[in-house]
Amino acid sequence: MNRHGTRPLRLHPLSFAAVLVAIAAALAAVLPASAAEQIPEIPAWMKAHIGREDGKIASVVLRRARALYLQKKEAGDVENPCYFAMDATRPSMTRKGRLGRRFYIICEAKRLFRAISSGYGNGRRLPGANFSNGRRCAQHFGNAEGSKLTTGGSYLTAETRTTFKGYYRVRGKKRSLVRSFLQFVGEGITANARERAIGGHPAVTLRGLCRRKDPKSPHANEEGFVRWGRLIDYTAGRSNGCTSWSPKDSKQIFTLVKDAPTTVYIYPEARDILAVAEAAKAGRLPSKADLYWDADCLRTIRAPKFWSSRILDPIIAKFRADHPPGPPRPLPMCRGK
């Protein structure tokens, strides 16, 4: 009894779960998604690109990406005629073995819509928590520093940095890998994008690195050594939390954002993940609950999960404390010519 002589209300656990689902659904209905419904009508030519098949964009992803772009454009934060969107719920590869297209380049004034492939965060498997993602579909999402996970939400493109990664050979000819990185700047849950070094870059890297004496190279260090390795193209794979594109598609993206920042909207946000996870737990299809997730990937992962920084930060910190980096060592000498 309380001081008014009445018994306090006690929710049955199942009722409490139902309340959580209702709250998640309500948030999905009234937060940025509803704002997206109030923006100017989507042009007829763009509606032809809305769909859930490969190469098309889900309605909720387009509406939120468009709302973000128009908001930032009206505020004077961007003047670029193009903007980007990503649907990280879609697969890396289609069932027919083709690259899945889940990153979108949209230029309304030019009536340009392109769907291209992209990578998502591979996550990690650490003592106490397994938040690693498979190659085809992402199940885990989060914004903890060091998690290597994708975080859905709003971003702006910022500066581009270009660095020399090393030399490699193609058909016996010497080639250099100079890779550009497009920094993203986030807001809200994505506000730590710069601290996490989250952005976009070509999905190529060098593996099996060694060093070779080449003092005439402009990339040689103070001792006259340069890096050599084996070129790896992981366009169909995962990244360390960044968005990665094929080398060919990267060229178009870097050209579009040169001296002209724009918006990048990545789906799903934390609220979407939580709502879909609750629906899956209750045995309901997201579409029946007015939610969206790629059906093919949902069958693969069963239910998505969002990992908050509050949960992952201490796990990652403990792992780092237990595995401090050793002293820096020079790369091994390359063998052969």
Secondary structure, DSSP 8 states (H G I E B T S, - for coil): --TTS-------HHHHHHHHHHHHHHHHHHSHHHHHHTSS---HHHHTTBSSSTTSB-HHHHHHHHHHHHHHHHTTS---SEEEEEETTS-SB-TTS-B---EEEEETTTTEEEEE----B---EETTEE----SS---EEE--TTS-----EEEEEEEEEEEEEEEEEETTEEEEEEEEEEEEEE-GGGTTTTTTT-EEEESEEEEEEEEEE-TTSTT--TTSEEEEEEEEE-TTS-BSSSEEE-HHHHHHHHHHHTT---EEEEE--HHHHHHHHHHHHTT--GGGGT----HHHHHHHSS-EEE-HHHHHHHHHHHHHHS---------B----
